[in-house]
Amino acid sequence: MFNNTSNTWNATSNFWGAASGPYKNQGSSQNLTGTGNRIYLNGSGDVNYTPFLTTRTGVLMGDVSLNGTITSYDAALILKHLVAPFLTGSQLSAADVSGDASVSALDASYILRFVVGQITGFPGLGKTGSNQLLASAYDLRTVRTATPGEIQIVLHLNGSIPVYAAELQLAYDSTLVTPIDVKKTTVSDAMMIDFRLNPDTAKVAMAGTMPVTQDGDFVTVIFQLKDKAKGLSTVDFKVARLILNETNVTADAKQVVVSAETTPSLPTTFALGQNYPNPFNPSTTIKYELPATSAVTITVYDILGHEIRSLVSGEHTAGYYSVVWDGKDNHGMQVASSVYFYRIHAVSTDSRTFTTVKKMMLLK
C-alpha cells in the first residue's frame, strides 16, 4: 500500500499477507514486528489499520488452504481438487489465480512458480493459448506391452508450445478394463502430479514450475484387459477431458481405440497397418509395430507431397502402437476431402531402418 496524499486511509479488517499484520514504521499504530505487506507513507498521510486482522473479508490469491501463507501445499490442493473435487467458497476464489473464473492445473503451476520466486504476482486475468495451435501440440497413442493384457495410453507432447500444466480424463467400460497406474516420464518427472483411478474414469492433473518444451511422452495411463474384453477386437476409450495450460482441447482429442486382441509377445519386425476406417470422416486410426526401441516419425502428406500433419515424433520402446488422425493440419485447421499419404520412418537402437508409405482417403 502506498499513500502520497494527505488523506487518511482506513484499512480496518483487511488481510495483509501475514497473521502478524503489515510492517509499518511511520505515523500512528506502528507495527515494527509485522511481516506482512508493507505500508509506506509519503507526506502527512496516515493509515489506521488496527485491528489489522479481524473477520477476514478478503481472499489472498493463491492461499487455497486459507492459512495466511502461499506454499506448494496450495498447489497440491488444486491438483487434488481436480481429480476429486472438494474445494468450496473462498478456497475456490483463492485457487483461481489466473482470474478466468475456473480452477485448473495452470493455477497450480502459477502458485508453484510464485513460491520459488519465478513470478512476483498472479495474472488476475485469464491467459489462454490458441485452440488451433494447441490442437496440434499433442497426440494420444496406445501401446501394447509384452505383459499379457496390458494397455498403455500415452499423452505425447511435440514441443510446439510450452506446457506448464495438463489435465487428462479418460472414460471407459469398467466391465472390459481395469485402471492400474499412472506414470510420469523423463519429460514430466519434475512436475507435481495427482490422479484418481475410478472404475470407469481415470483422472490426472499435473503442474510444474518449468514448462515442458521438448518433444516427448508426457504421461502414461496403464490399464489391464479383463477376460470379457479378450473376445472383442477393440476396446474404446473416450477422452472426457484434456486441458493443456488452460485451453480445453477435449473436442479435438475425441476417442482412443485400442486393439483387444491377445498380444503374447513383442513384434519381431517393423510394420505399418492400413488406417481404419478408410475412407474416413472425421478421424481414422493408424497402427504400427516396433520390434526394438526406435526413433519414429509418422507424417501425413497431401497428393503434392506437402506435409500436412506430424502425428508421431520421438523415441518409443518396442511394442504395438496406434495413433489417431483427426483430419486436421499442424495448425489445427480441418483439411479438405482428398487422398492423403502417411509415411513412417523408424530407426532402431540396433541400427535397423524402416520406411514405408500408405494411402488413405478423407471423405466428407
Secondary structure in CASP SS format (residue, H / E / C, confidence):
PFRMAT SS
TARGET T0000
AUTHOR 0000-0000-0000
METHOD secondary structure of the structure
MODEL  1
M C 1.00
F E 1.00
N E 1.00
N C 1.00
T C 1.00
S C 1.00
N C 1.00
T E 1.00
W E 1.00
N E 1.00
A C 1.00
T C 1.00
S C 1.00
N C 1.00
F C 1.00
W C 1.00
G C 1.00
A C 1.00
A C 1.00
S C 1.00
G C 1.00
P E 1.00
Y C 1.00
K E 1.00
N C 1.00
Q C 1.00
G C 1.00
S C 1.00
S C 1.00
Q C 1.00
N E 1.00
L C 1.00
T C 1.00
G C 1.00
T C 1.00
G E 1.00
N C 1.00
R C 1.00
I C 1.00
Y E 1.00
L E 1.00
N C 1.00
G C 1.00
S C 1.00
G C 1.00
D E 1.00
V E 1.00
N E 1.00
Y C 1.00
T C 1.00
P C 1.00
F C 1.00
L C 1.00
T C 1.00
T C 1.00
R C 1.00
T C 1.00
G C 1.00
V C 1.00
L C 1.00
M C 1.00
G C 1.00
D C 1.00
V C 1.00
S C 1.00
L C 1.00
N C 1.00
G C 1.00
T C 1.00
I C 1.00
T C 1.00
S H 1.00
Y H 1.00
D H 1.00
A H 1.00
A H 1.00
L H 1.00
I H 1.00
L H 1.00
K H 1.00
H H 1.00
L H 1.00
V H 1.00
A C 1.00
P C 1.00
F C 1.00
L C 1.00
T C 1.00
G H 1.00
S H 1.00
Q H 1.00
L H 1.00
S H 1.00
A H 1.00
A H 1.00
D C 1.00
V C 1.00
S C 1.00
G C 1.00
D C 1.00
A C 1.00
S C 1.00
V C 1.00
S C 1.00
A H 1.00
L H 1.00
D H 1.00
A H 1.00
S H 1.00
Y H 1.00
I H 1.00
L H 1.00
R H 1.00
F H 1.00
V H 1.00
V C 1.00
G C 1.00
Q C 1.00
I C 1.00
T C 1.00
G C 1.00
F C 1.00
P C 1.00
G C 1.00
L C 1.00
G C 1.00
K C 1.00
T C 1.00
G C 1.00
S C 1.00
N H 1.00
Q H 1.00
L H 1.00
L H 1.00
A C 1.00
S C 1.00
A C 1.00
Y E 1.00
D E 1.00
L E 1.00
R E 1.00
T E 1.00
V E 1.00
R E 1.00
T C 1.00
A C 1.00
T C 1.00
P C 1.00
G C 1.00
E E 1.00
I E 1.00
Q E 1.00
I E 1.00
V E 1.00
L E 1.00
H E 1.00
L E 1.00
N C 1.00
G C 1.00
S C 1.00
I C 1.00
P C 1.00
V E 1.00
Y E 1.00
A E 1.00
A E 1.00
E E 1.00
L E 1.00
Q E 1.00
L E 1.00
A E 1.00
Y C 1.00
D C 1.00
S C 1.00
T C 1.00
L C 1.00
V E 1.00
T E 1.00
P E 1.00
I E 1.00
D E 1.00
V E 1.00
K E 1.00
K E 1.00
T C 1.00
T C 1.00
V C 1.00
S C 1.00
D C 1.00
A C 1.00
M C 1.00
M E 1.00
I E 1.00
D E 1.00
F E 1.00
R E 1.00
L E 1.00
N C 1.00
P C 1.00
D C 1.00
T E 1.00
A E 1.00
K E 1.00
V E 1.00
A E 1.00
M E 1.00
A E 1.00
G E 1.00
T E 1.00
M E 1.00
P E 1.00
V E 1.00
T C 1.00
Q C 1.00
D C 1.00
G E 1.00
D E 1.00
F E 1.00
V E 1.00
T E 1.00
V E 1.00
I E 1.00
F E 1.00
Q E 1.00
L E 1.00
K C 1.00
D H 1.00
K H 1.00
A H 1.00
K H 1.00
G H 1.00
L C 1.00
S C 1.00
T E 1.00
V E 1.00
D E 1.00
F E 1.00
K E 1.00
V E 1.00
A E 1.00
R E 1.00
L E 1.00
I E 1.00
L E 1.00
N C 1.00
E C 1.00
T E 1.00
N E 1.00
V C 1.00
T H 1.00
A H 1.00
D H 1.00
A H 1.00
K C 1.00
Q E 1.00
V E 1.00
V E 1.00
V E 1.00
S E 1.00
A C 1.00
E C 1.00
T C 1.00
T C 1.00
P C 1.00
S C 1.00
L C 1.00
P C 1.00
T C 1.00
T C 1.00
F C 1.00
A E 1.00
L E 1.00
G C 1.00
Q C 1.00
N C 1.00
Y E 1.00
P C 1.00
N C 1.00
P C 1.00
F E 1.00
N C 1.00
P C 1.00
S C 1.00
T E 1.00
T E 1.00
I E 1.00
K E 1.00
Y E 1.00
E E 1.00
L E 1.00
P C 1.00
A C 1.00
T C 1.00
S E 1.00
A E 1.00
V E 1.00
T E 1.00
I E 1.00
T E 1.00
V E 1.00
Y E 1.00
D C 1.00
I C 1.00
L C 1.00
G C 1.00
H C 1.00
E E 1.00
I E 1.00
R E 1.00
S E 1.00
L E 1.00
V E 1.00
S E 1.00
G E 1.00
E E 1.00
H E 1.00
T C 1.00
A C 1.00
G E 1.00
Y E 1.00
Y E 1.00
S E 1.00
V E 1.00
V E 1.00
W E 1.00
D C 1.00
G C 1.00
K E 1.00
D C 1.00
N C 1.00
H C 1.00
G C 1.00
M C 1.00
Q E 1.00
V C 1.00
A C 1.00
S C 1.00
S E 1.00
V E 1.00
Y E 1.00
F E 1.00
Y E 1.00
R E 1.00
I E 1.00
H E 1.00
A E 1.00
V E 1.00
S E 1.00
T C 1.00
D C 1.00
S C 1.00
R C 1.00
T E 1.00
F E 1.00
T E 1.00
T E 1.00
V E 1.00
K E 1.00
K E 1.00
M E 1.00
M E 1.00
L E 1.00
L C 1.00
K C 1.00
END
